[in-house]
Amino acid sequence: MDEQIIKIEQLTKDLEKIVNQQEVSNQLAKMEERIKNKEEEIKSRKAHKFNRDKLDYEHGRIYTFARKYDTARTKDVSKNGAYGVIHHTSTDDSSEIESSADEVP
């Protein structure tokens, strides 16, 4: 009788260990799934940002957002590279500046 009780107790302990292992493996699987989803989300964000920046660069402008002032500024990429002068809406001012720089001896 005592042997049966000991066997039953041992079997319940073994069963509890198995259940705990399954719960842990399920939690690990869920965590791995979350990590995988986050990595895919980050990759898609980077790809979206890259495509947007590439498109802006092809059109000759890069848009930078100043967080401090919460305003958007455009920079003219076609003249002075990615970190060029701030893009002006009127082209007359910029042509005058360029022509005066050419006339300097």
C-alpha positions in Angstrom: 0.0 0.0 0.0 2.8 2.4 0.9 4.6 1.5 -2.3 1.6 2.4 -4.4 1.3 5.8 -2.7 5.0 6.5 -3.3 4.6 5.5 -7.0 1.6 7.7 -7.3 3.4 10.7 -5.7 6.4 10.0 -8.0 4.1 9.9 -11.1 2.4 13.1 -10.1 5.8 14.8 -9.7 6.9 13.6 -13.1 3.6 14.7 -14.6 4.0 18.2 -13.1 7.6 18.4 -14.5 6.3 17.5 -17.9 3.5 20.1 -17.7 5.9 22.8 -16.6 8.3 21.9 -19.4 5.4 22.2 -21.9 4.3 25.6 -20.5 7.9 26.9 -20.7 8.3 25.6 -24.2 5.0 27.3 -25.2 6.1 30.6 -23.6 9.4 30.4 -25.5 7.6 29.7 -28.7 5.4 32.8 -28.1 8.4 34.9 -27.3 10.2 33.7 -30.4 7.1 34.5 -32.5 6.9 38.0 -31.0 10.6 38.6 -31.6 10.3 37.4 -35.2 7.3 39.7 -35.8 9.2 42.7 -34.3 12.2 42.0 -36.6 9.9 41.9 -39.6 8.2 45.1 -38.6 11.6 46.8 -38.2 12.8 45.5 -41.5 9.6 46.8 -43.2 10.0 50.2 -41.6 13.6 50.5 -42.7 12.7 49.4 -46.2 9.8 51.9 -46.3 12.1 54.7 -45.1 14.8 53.7 -47.6 12.3 53.7 -50.5 10.9 57.1 -49.4 14.4 58.6 -49.1 15.4 57.1 -52.4 12.4 58.6 -54.1 13.0 62.0 -52.5 16.6 61.9 -53.6 15.6 61.0 -57.2 13.4 64.0 -57.3 16.2 66.2 -56.1 15.2 66.9 -52.5 15.6 65.3 -49.1 13.0 66.2 -46.5 14.3 66.6 -43.0 12.0 67.0 -40.0 13.3 69.2 -37.2 11.9 67.6 -34.1 12.7 70.6 -32.0 10.6 73.0 -34.0 8.2 70.4 -35.5 8.7 71.8 -39.0 9.7 70.3 -42.3 12.6 71.8 -44.3 13.7 70.8 -47.8 17.3 70.7 -48.9 18.4 71.0 -52.5 20.3 67.8 -53.3 20.9 68.5 -57.0 23.3 71.4 -56.3 25.4 70.6 -53.3 24.8 67.0 -52.3 22.7 65.5 -49.5 23.7 68.2 -47.0 23.4 71.2 -49.4 21.8 74.5 -48.9 18.2 74.9 -47.9 16.0 74.8 -50.9 14.4 78.1 -51.8 11.1 78.4 -53.6 12.1 81.2 -55.9 14.9 80.4 -58.3 15.7 84.1 -59.1 17.6 84.6 -55.8 19.7 81.5 -56.2 20.6 82.4 -59.9 21.7 85.9 -58.7 23.9 84.4 -56.0 25.5 82.0 -58.5 26.1 84.7 -61.1 27.7 87.1 -58.6 30.0 84.3 -57.4 31.1 83.7 -61.1 32.0 87.4 -61.6 34.5 87.6 -58.7 38.0 87.8 -60.1 
